[in-house]
Amino acid sequence: MSIENLKVNDPFADDVGDTQPKNYVHIRIQQRNGRKTLTTVQGLSKDYSPKALLKAFKKEYACNGTIIQDKDMGEVIQLQGDHRTKVMDFLTDKDKDKMGKYALAKENIKIHGF
């Protein structure tokens, strides 16, 4: 007899059952102190310029942000505040002014967090 409630479920882990690796863009929220949060975007392909995306995010959402160099995850965009759904809408928008021909499919984006 096994107890199902005691299994550890890691919300940040990808599905282990996938046989083919997929390149997802991960959008996460991290709690800072109090009500302050950070939104992180990682896993973008080399077709995207992180500096240009950061500049567009900062202008669009009136927030501050930075690019962090991580040895495991590569370049990670950090934004102040909770902008998970807005970032996903921005990355999947087919409008010429925003992403244009580089728009992502919603199936390639994973949103994590509470």
N, C-alpha and C positions, 0 to 999 in steps of 0.2 A: 504494500500500500504506500502510495506517495502523497505527499502533501503539496498541492499545487500552489498554495498561497505563499510558500516560502521560497519560491524560485526567484532568483535575481533577474530583474528586467532592466537592462541598461538602455535608456531612451536615446543615447547618442550612438549606440552600436548599430551598424547596418545589418540587414538580414543576412544570416549566415547561409541560408538555403539557396541563395542565388549562385548559379554556376558561372555565369558570365559577369565579370566586373563591369559596373556602370559608373560613369563619371557624373556624379551628382554635384550640384551646387548646394551647399549646406548653409542655411540661414538660421542662426541661433540667437537666443537672448541669454544674457548673463546678468545676474543680480549683482549690483555694486553695494552701496550702503544705503539703508533707508529705502526710499522709493526710486532710487536711481538705477538705471539699467543700461546695458550696452547691447547693441545689435552687431553680430559678426557675420560676415559673408566670406565663405571660403570655397575653394574648389573650382574657381573660374578658369576657363581654358586660356591658353596663351593668345587667343584672338582678341581678348579684351584688355584694355589698358586700365590697370587699377587706379592710376592717378586720375584719368579722365572720368572714370565711374565715381570715384570719391568726390571729385569736384561737382559732378552732376547731382549726386545724392545730397551734398551739403547745401547746394543751391535750392534744390527741390523741396527738401524737408526742413530747412532752416535749423540745422543742427551742426555740431562740430564732429570731426572724425579724423582718423589717421589710418595709415597702412602699417601693419606689424609684420615683420619678417620672422617666420617660424620655421625651424629646421624640418619638422615633420609635415606641416600643412602648407608650406610655401608662403605666399603673400595672403594675408588676412585683412580684410577691410573692417574697421571698427567704427561704428556710429554711436553717438550718444542718444539714448532714448530707445523706445520700442518701435521699430520701423519694419518689422518682419513682413507684414502683408503689403506694405507700400513698396518695399524693395522687390518682392516677388512680382507685383504688378508692373513695376518699372522694367524688370528684366524680361518679362514676357510680352511687353507692348510692341506691336508691329509698326508703330508710328515712326515716320522717317526722322523726326526731330530727336527722338530718344535713341532707341536701339537699332532701328532700321532692319537691315538684313541680318544682323547678329542677334535677333531676339531668340530667347530660349523657349523650349517647350515646357509646360507646367509639369510634365512627367519627370523632367530632369532636375527639379528643384525639390528639396526636402526642407520643411520648416520644423525646427525643434524648439522645445521650451514649454513653459507652463501655459 
